[in-house]
């Protein structure tokens, strides 16, 4: 299904970030159409993203991580619905909730109905918008904070891991490739080549 495809892409992105950072537990910013709809008329009172806690087991496959992240997303949606209802019932609540104003997590994953609707997240180094049908992504970053060549490398690596995970969903996340063949050769052979003295 389309929402499942978007969750697969988000999960693969989190798995990829975990692999390249060599971290098994971290937070990313998260937003989705369900989340935004729950804000109703109180959108100005909420942060544009909430923390999504990623706990990655490199020995498990993508499906296990997707199930864990889906449960975390459901819990976020449940909590936001309850909190948005409180705000609607008590207009005296005025403080922004969840992530303080002006604060952003370095990486945000936003599921959107249309990529053109991707909100700006001030302070985020990288915002990856995933279309709700899972069919496209948009990578938004400040070139002063993230080198465009690195951003391109990240995009290619993400796609490599996503394709491999779709072909072998039970393969351990720690074994999935994070480079395509051309990049692997460049990193392992070209960048590591040393001049031999004769």
C-alpha positions in Angstrom: 0.0 0.0 0.0 1.1 3.6 -0.5 1.4 4.6 3.2 3.4 1.3 3.7 5.8 2.4 0.9 6.4 5.7 2.6 7.1 4.0 5.9 9.5 1.6 4.1 11.3 4.6 2.6 11.4 6.4 6.0 12.7 3.2 7.7 15.4 2.7 5.0 16.5 6.3 5.5 16.8 5.8 9.3 18.7 2.6 8.7 21.0 4.3 6.3 21.6 7.2 8.8 22.3 4.7 11.5 24.8 2.9 9.3 26.7 6.0 8.2 26.8 7.5 11.7 27.5 4.1 13.3 24.8 4.8 15.9 22.1 2.4 17.0 20.0 5.0 18.9 19.2 8.6 18.0 16.3 11.0 17.3 15.2 12.5 14.1 12.6 15.2 13.6 9.3 13.7 12.2 6.1 15.0 10.7 3.3 13.5 8.7 0.0 14.4 7.2 -1.8 12.6 10.1 0.2 14.6 12.6 -0.5 17.9 11.0 -4.2 17.1 10.6 -4.5 16.5 14.3 -3.3 20.0 15.0 -6.4 21.4 13.4 -6.6 25.1 14.0 -3.8 25.0 16.6 -0.9 24.6 14.1 0.8 27.7 15.3 1.0 26.2 18.8 3.0 23.2 17.8 6.5 22.6 16.5 6.6 21.6 12.8 8.3 18.3 13.9 8.4 16.0 16.9 11.2 13.7 17.9 11.1 10.2 16.5 13.3 7.9 18.5 15.1 5.4 16.4 16.5 2.2 18.0 18.3 0.2 15.3 19.3 -3.4 15.7 21.9 -3.9 13.0 21.4 -7.7 13.2 17.7 -7.5 12.2 16.1 -6.8 8.9 14.3 -3.7 7.6 10.9 -5.2 8.4 11.7 -5.4 12.1 12.9 -1.8 12.2 9.8 -0.7 10.2 7.5 -2.4 12.7 9.3 -0.7 15.6 9.2 2.7 13.9 5.5 2.2 13.0 4.7 1.6 16.6 6.6 4.7 17.6 4.7 6.7 14.9 1.4 5.5 16.2 2.3 6.5 19.7 3.3 10.0 18.5 0.0 10.3 16.6 -1.9 9.2 19.7 0.0 11.7 22.0 -0.4 14.6 19.6 -4.1 13.9 19.2 -4.6 14.1 22.9 -2.4 17.2 23.3 -4.1 19.0 20.3 -7.4 18.2 22.0 -6.2 19.8 25.2 -5.1 22.9 23.3 -8.5 23.1 21.6 -10.3 22.9 25.0 -8.0 25.4 26.8 -7.0 28.4 24.7 -4.8 29.7 27.6 -2.2 27.1 26.7 0.2 29.1 24.6 3.7 27.6 24.8 4.9 25.7 21.8 4.9 22.0 22.5 7.5 19.2 22.1 10.4 20.9 20.4 11.1 24.5 21.6 10.7 27.3 19.0 13.9 27.9 17.2 15.2 24.4 18.0 15.5 21.7 15.3 17.0 18.2 15.2 19.8 18.0 12.7 17.8 15.6 10.4 14.1 15.7 9.8 12.0 13.2 8.0 8.7 14.6 6.8 6.0 12.6 5.0 3.9 14.9 2.8 1.1 14.5 0.4 2.9 16.6 -2.1 6.6 17.4 -2.1 5.8 21.1 -2.8 4.2 21.2 0.6 7.4 20.4 2.5 7.7 22.9 5.3 10.9 24.7 6.1 12.5 23.5 9.3 14.8 26.3 10.5 17.9 25.0 12.0 17.7 21.5 10.5 20.8 20.5 8.5 18.9 18.1 6.3 15.1 17.7 5.7 14.1 14.7 3.7 10.5 14.8 2.5 8.9 11.6 1.5 5.8 11.7 -0.7 3.0 9.9 1.1 2.8 7.3 -1.7 6.5 6.6 -1.2 7.2 7.3 -4.8 9.6 10.3 -4.5 11.7 12.2 -2.0 13.0 15.7 -1.8 16.3 16.5 0.0 16.4 20.0 1.4 19.5 21.3 3.0 21.6 24.5 3.4 24.7 24.2 1.3 26.6 26.3 3.8 26.0 23.6 6.4 26.0 20.5 4.2 28.3 20.2 1.2 26.2 19.4 -1.9 28.6 16.6 -2.9 28.0 15.0 0.5 24.2 15.5 0.1 24.4 13.7 -3.3 26.5 10.9 -1.8 23.9 10.5 1.0 21.0 10.3 -1.5 22.8 7.7 -3.6 23.7 5.7 -0.5 20.1 5.8 0.8 18.8 4.6 -2.6 21.3 1.8 -2.6 20.3 0.6 0.8 16.6 0.9 0.0 16.9 -1.1 -3.2 18.9 -3.8 -1.4 16.5 -4.0 1.5 13.5 -4.3 -0.9 15.2 -7.2 -2.6 16.3 -8.9 0.6 14.0 -7.7 3.4 15.3 -10.1 6.0 19.0 -9.3 5.4 20.6 -7.8 8.5 20.7 -4.0 8.4 24.4 -4.2 9.2 25.0 -6.2 6.0 23.0 -4.0 3.6 25.2 -2.0 1.2 25.5 1.7 1.8 27.4 2.5 -1.4 26.6 1.6 -5.0 29.4 -0.2 -6.8 30.9 3.0 -8.4 31.0 4.8 -5.1 32.4 1.7 -3.3 35.3 1.6 -5.8 35.9 5.3 -5.4 36.0 5.2 -1.6 37.8 1.9 -1.2 40.3 2.0 -4.1 40.7 5.5 -5.4 40.5 7.5 -2.1 42.7 4.9 -0.3 45.3 4.5 -3.0 48.8 5.5 -1.9 51.6 6.3 -4.1 54.2 3.5 -4.1 57.8 4.6 -4.1 60.0 2.6 -6.5 
